[in-house]
């Protein structure tokens, strides 16, 4: 039996777009309700209902509009994405059954802003029939705000293996260059400053020990954000600005081609709910170096597809990066393992099937 799903989520988020697209490919009947505008690349075959109010107050003012739409559409289940904002709208609308998917900042940052924010999150989580998290780490974080008896389902994001496929690109086979970089928003939480410090150590050490290899290095920071100017200044202070290229913001469509430029991908985040960019890099056959925070250790096989290093430790990160630079055979072996790991564990089809199972299980439990 085909179930009818309403996804209450931002219609301009790439994650919403991916969930909708791949759930529809499974044959599920999916519609979206959003107070955010519809992205240009949103699937045309999916009906989107835009709520009348926007902004923070919209999560409160849109309650009656949501209830009216749900009464008209009569879905089998509601999947609410983001516990703080849309979770508030769903709780106040008091419509069941619904699965509440937490995303990251809604449980890692929002509840620590004030007592009010924490209580709001706790009420929203308590109201949900089922909670879903993209990683075990985020589920553990969420658990402290809910009744201990409420199970949290693990529903990881997938990767579009057709787009993130190295065979679709001409790999730069120039043996004279080794490109190390990241694809991330330039914000303090993602540790780009730690990466630059690690790259400075890498360059200094290799220049002293293997000067011929140091001439092959270049560093690429892909993404825009509030810390751009500060990070550029840091690169100058560290003496690696001549090797480091900041691309600025790129569209999600351009991420695969950007990843194709890299030989080593590094994510030294201070906080990370899942690590989809790391999975995308591995799908492209790129060995990775990541910090041991949040969901990152869950998406890397340490010593096989990459290295997991201590957070806030540029030296340890530099050691791992140097190992990959200097050992070509290791880098190639990890490339093969990384691609296989991503394909075996994070295809969008398997992740969408997992989410579909959560929907069916929720309906069965609540009958």
Secondary structure, DSSP 8 states (H G I E B T S, - for coil): ---EEEEES-TT-HHHHHHHHHHHHTT-EEEEEESS---TTS-TTS-EEE-S--HHHHHHHTHHHHHHHHHHH--SEEEEE-TTTHHHHHHHHT-SSEEEE--SHHHHTGGGS-HHHHHHHHHHHHH-SEEEESSHHHHHHHHTTS-TTS-EEE----B-TTTS-GGGS-----TT-EEEEEE----GGGTHHHHHHHHHHHHHHHHHH-HHHHTTEEEEEEB--TTHHHHHHHHHHTT-TTTEEEEE---HHHHHHHHHT-SEEEE--S--SS-HHHHHHHHTT-EEEEESSTTGGGG--BTTTEEEE-TT-HHHHHHHHHHHHH-HHHHHHHHHHHHHHHHHH-BHHHHHHHHHHHHHHHHHHT-
